[in-house]
């Protein structure tokens, strides 16, 4: 049970960190389909904040602000992943793109061009680009989430062993190498979107292309990265 003082302290912290929840929700919303409501993200973030209040351990070294920020964002991402708004047919097509990219990279020894991927999938280029557009709405998540399988919510309760940390470091090295191997325009796109945190419209302004074209290129870049990561497993 909480003491009266504990309840007061928890209430104060909730009030203090509510603006952080809203900021994180707004940051995430501009990079998601319009069907995702801001209030839903805020509600999920508040649950993450409550979880942080109940589980924070100051002896572990992290500040509460850092711990709460991670829990808030994690709760929002978990909420998005449970939505799973892509139809199964589109997900199957996305996996087919991943496999085609992987096979072509192995045979060509370089990143395949769009036309080569479309030809290998026996699709007109316009149909392939529309497929990229359709699949991209399910991939506009924090980068660590989108390159994963994406079928199960992220479990924030897992306790990592030293081996897990080593494996994570190796995977990150592989991911960095895979990003470096992207075609230059796709590599710039990923940097602008994930590091500079520009939205798709802003990225398009930098690249000189439409927002829908940015969406297509983003989806294609993700397929290239997943193909590289799957090869490394």
BELWO-V403359 format. One record per residue. N is the residue number from 1. RES is the residue in one letter. NEAR is the number of other C-alpha atoms within 8 Angstrom. D_LAST is the distance of its C-alpha to the last C-alpha in Angstrom with 2 decimals. Layout:
n:N res:RES near:NEAR d_last:D_LAST
n:N res:RES near:NEAR d_last:D_LAST
//
This chain:
n:1 res:X near:2 d_last:46.20
n:2 res:X near:6 d_last:46.59
n:3 res:X near:6 d_last:49.76
n:4 res:X near:6 d_last:51.85
n:5 res:X near:7 d_last:50.73
n:6 res:X near:8 d_last:47.10
n:7 res:X near:9 d_last:47.61
n:8 res:X near:8 d_last:49.27
n:9 res:X near:8 d_last:46.48
n:10 res:X near:9 d_last:43.80
n:11 res:X near:8 d_last:45.90
n:12 res:X near:8 d_last:46.30
n:13 res:X near:8 d_last:42.58
n:14 res:X near:10 d_last:41.92
n:15 res:X near:7 d_last:44.52
n:16 res:X near:7 d_last:43.25
n:17 res:X near:9 d_last:39.62
n:18 res:X near:9 d_last:40.34
n:19 res:X near:7 d_last:40.48
n:20 res:X near:8 d_last:36.94
n:21 res:X near:13 d_last:35.79
n:22 res:X near:9 d_last:37.60
n:23 res:X near:8 d_last:36.28
n:24 res:X near:10 d_last:32.65
n:25 res:X near:13 d_last:33.45
n:26 res:X near:9 d_last:35.18
n:27 res:X near:8 d_last:32.39
n:28 res:X near:8 d_last:29.87
n:29 res:X near:12 d_last:32.37
n:30 res:X near:7 d_last:33.03
n:31 res:X near:10 d_last:29.42
n:32 res:X near:10 d_last:29.44
n:33 res:X near:7 d_last:31.29
n:34 res:X near:5 d_last:35.01
n:35 res:X near:4 d_last:34.87
n:36 res:X near:9 d_last:33.34
n:37 res:X near:8 d_last:36.38
n:38 res:X near:9 d_last:36.77
n:39 res:X near:6 d_last:38.49
n:40 res:X near:8 d_last:35.54
n:41 res:X near:13 d_last:33.28
n:42 res:X near:12 d_last:36.05
n:43 res:X near:8 d_last:36.51
n:44 res:X near:12 d_last:32.85
n:45 res:X near:15 d_last:33.03
n:46 res:X near:11 d_last:36.18
n:47 res:X near:10 d_last:34.48
n:48 res:X near:15 d_last:31.83
n:49 res:X near:15 d_last:34.74
n:50 res:X near:9 d_last:36.48
n:51 res:X near:9 d_last:33.42
n:52 res:X near:12 d_last:33.27
n:53 res:X near:9 d_last:36.99
n:54 res:X near:6 d_last:36.57
n:55 res:X near:6 d_last:33.61
n:56 res:X near:8 d_last:34.15
n:57 res:X near:5 d_last:34.62
n:58 res:X near:8 d_last:36.25
n:59 res:X near:4 d_last:35.60
n:60 res:X near:5 d_last:31.85
n:61 res:X near:5 d_last:32.71
n:62 res:X near:7 d_last:31.67
n:63 res:X near:7 d_last:34.53
n:64 res:X near:8 d_last:35.26
n:65 res:X near:6 d_last:34.89
n:66 res:X near:8 d_last:31.28
n:67 res:X near:11 d_last:30.49
n:68 res:X near:12 d_last:32.33
n:69 res:X near:10 d_last:30.75
n:70 res:X near:8 d_last:27.23
n:71 res:X near:13 d_last:28.49
n:72 res:X near:17 d_last:30.39
n:73 res:X near:11 d_last:27.59
n:74 res:X near:11 d_last:25.20
n:75 res:X near:12 d_last:27.90
n:76 res:X near:14 d_last:28.36
n:77 res:X near:10 d_last:24.71
n:78 res:X near:10 d_last:24.67
n:79 res:X near:10 d_last:27.84
n:80 res:X near:8 d_last:26.41
n:81 res:X near:11 d_last:23.36
n:82 res:X near:8 d_last:25.80
n:83 res:X near:6 d_last:27.81
n:84 res:X near:7 d_last:25.14
n:85 res:X near:5 d_last:27.69
n:86 res:X near:9 d_last:25.83
n:87 res:X near:6 d_last:27.08
n:88 res:X near:6 d_last:24.77
n:89 res:X near:6 d_last:25.73
n:90 res:X near:11 d_last:24.55
n:91 res:X near:10 d_last:21.17
n:92 res:X near:8 d_last:20.84
n:93 res:X near:9 d_last:21.87
n:94 res:X near:12 d_last:19.36
n:95 res:X near:8 d_last:16.50
n:96 res:X near:8 d_last:18.38
n:97 res:X near:11 d_last:18.47
n:98 res:X near:12 d_last:14.71
n:99 res:X near:9 d_last:14.38
n:100 res:X near:11 d_last:17.40
n:101 res:X near:14 d_last:16.27
n:102 res:X near:12 d_last:13.01
n:103 res:X near:8 d_last:15.31
n:104 res:X near:12 d_last:18.00
n:105 res:X near:11 d_last:16.08
n:106 res:X near:8 d_last:15.04
n:107 res:X near:6 d_last:18.68
n:108 res:X near:8 d_last:20.45
n:109 res:X near:7 d_last:18.58
n:110 res:X near:6 d_last:19.34
n:111 res:X near:12 d_last:19.06
n:112 res:X near:10 d_last:21.15
n:113 res:X near:6 d_last:24.39
n:114 res:X near:7 d_last:25.29
n:115 res:X near:7 d_last:27.73
n:116 res:X near:8 d_last:25.24
n:117 res:X near:13 d_last:22.87
n:118 res:X near:12 d_last:26.00
n:119 res:X near:10 d_last:27.30
n:120 res:X near:8 d_last:24.15
n:121 res:X near:8 d_last:24.37
n:122 res:X near:6 d_last:28.10
n:123 res:X near:9 d_last:29.16
n:124 res:X near:8 d_last:31.83
n:125 res:X near:10 d_last:30.59
n:126 res:X near:6 d_last:32.44
n:127 res:X near:8 d_last:30.77
n:128 res:X near:10 d_last:27.28
n:129 res:X near:9 d_last:28.28
n:130 res:X near:9 d_last:29.72
n:131 res:X near:11 d_last:26.48
n:132 res:X near:14 d_last:24.75
n:133 res:X near:12 d_last:27.67
n:134 res:X near:8 d_last:27.37
n:135 res:X near:13 d_last:23.69
n:136 res:X near:12 d_last:24.03
n:137 res:X near:10 d_last:26.23
n:138 res:X near:9 d_last:23.44
n:139 res:X near:8 d_last:21.19
n:140 res:X near:9 d_last:23.73
n:141 res:X near:10 d_last:22.34
n:142 res:X near:8 d_last:21.39
n:143 res:X near:7 d_last:18.38
n:144 res:X near:6 d_last:16.19
n:145 res:X near:8 d_last:17.04
n:146 res:X near:12 d_last:16.75
n:147 res:X near:10 d_last:13.14
n:148 res:X near:7 d_last:12.28
n:149 res:X near:6 d_last:12.90
n:150 res:X near:9 d_last:16.51
n:151 res:X near:5 d_last:17.94
n:152 res:X near:7 d_last:19.05
n:153 res:X near:8 d_last:21.10
n:154 res:X near:6 d_last:19.77
n:155 res:X near:5 d_last:21.06
n:156 res:X near:5 d_last:22.96
n:157 res:X near:4 d_last:24.25
n:158 res:X near:5 d_last:21.17
n:159 res:X near:4 d_last:21.95
n:160 res:X near:7 d_last:19.20
n:161 res:X near:6 d_last:19.22
n:162 res:X near:6 d_last:19.00
n:163 res:X near:7 d_last:15.59
n:164 res:X near:8 d_last:14.49
n:165 res:X near:9 d_last:16.08
n:166 res:X near:8 d_last:14.40
n:167 res:X near:8 d_last:10.86
n:168 res:X near:8 d_last:12.28
n:169 res:X near:8 d_last:13.75
n:170 res:X near:8 d_last:10.71
n:171 res:X near:9 d_last:9.10
n:172 res:X near:8 d_last:12.60
n:173 res:X near:8 d_last:12.87
n:174 res:X near:10 d_last:9.99
n:175 res:X near:10 d_last:11.81
n:176 res:X near:8 d_last:15.10
n:177 res:X near:8 d_last:14.27
n:178 res:X near:11 d_last:13.25
n:179 res:X near:9 d_last:16.54
n:180 res:X near:7 d_last:18.47
n:181 res:X near:7 d_last:17.53
n:182 res:X near:11 d_last:19.00
n:183 res:X near:7 d_last:22.50
n:184 res:X near:6 d_last:25.08
n:185 res:X near:7 d_last:26.53
n:186 res:X near:11 d_last:23.30
n:187 res:X near:12 d_last:22.35
n:188 res:X near:8 d_last:25.86
n:189 res:X near:12 d_last:25.63
n:190 res:X near:11 d_last:22.59
n:191 res:X near:9 d_last:24.46
n:192 res:X near:11 d_last:27.63
n:193 res:X near:12 d_last:26.19
n:194 res:X near:10 d_last:23.88
n:195 res:X near:7 d_last:25.57
n:196 res:X near:7 d_last:29.14
n:197 res:X near:7 d_last:28.90
n:198 res:X near:10 d_last:31.00
n:199 res:X near:9 d_last:31.20
n:200 res:X near:11 d_last:30.70
n:201 res:X near:10 d_last:34.39
n:202 res:X near:8 d_last:34.48
n:203 res:X near:14 d_last:31.44
n:204 res:X near:13 d_last:33.25
n:205 res:X near:9 d_last:36.37
n:206 res:X near:7 d_last:34.60
n:207 res:X near:8 d_last:32.94
n:208 res:X near:6 d_last:36.11
n:209 res:X near:9 d_last:34.66
n:210 res:X near:9 d_last:35.16
n:211 res:X near:10 d_last:33.29
n:212 res:X near:7 d_last:32.09
n:213 res:X near:9 d_last:30.76
n:214 res:X near:14 d_last:28.82
n:215 res:X near:12 d_last:27.35
n:216 res:X near:13 d_last:26.29
n:217 res:X near:10 d_last:24.77
n:218 res:X near:12 d_last:22.89
n:219 res:X near:13 d_last:21.38
n:220 res:X near:9 d_last:20.47
n:221 res:X near:12 d_last:18.88
n:222 res:X near:10 d_last:16.70
n:223 res:X near:12 d_last:15.60
n:224 res:X near:13 d_last:14.82
n:225 res:X near:12 d_last:12.75
n:226 res:X near:11 d_last:10.73
n:227 res:X near:12 d_last:10.30
n:228 res:X near:10 d_last:9.11
n:229 res:X near:12 d_last:6.62
n:230 res:X near:7 d_last:5.35
n:231 res:X near:7 d_last:5.58
n:232 res:X near:6 d_last:3.82
n:233 res:X near:4 d_last:0.00
//
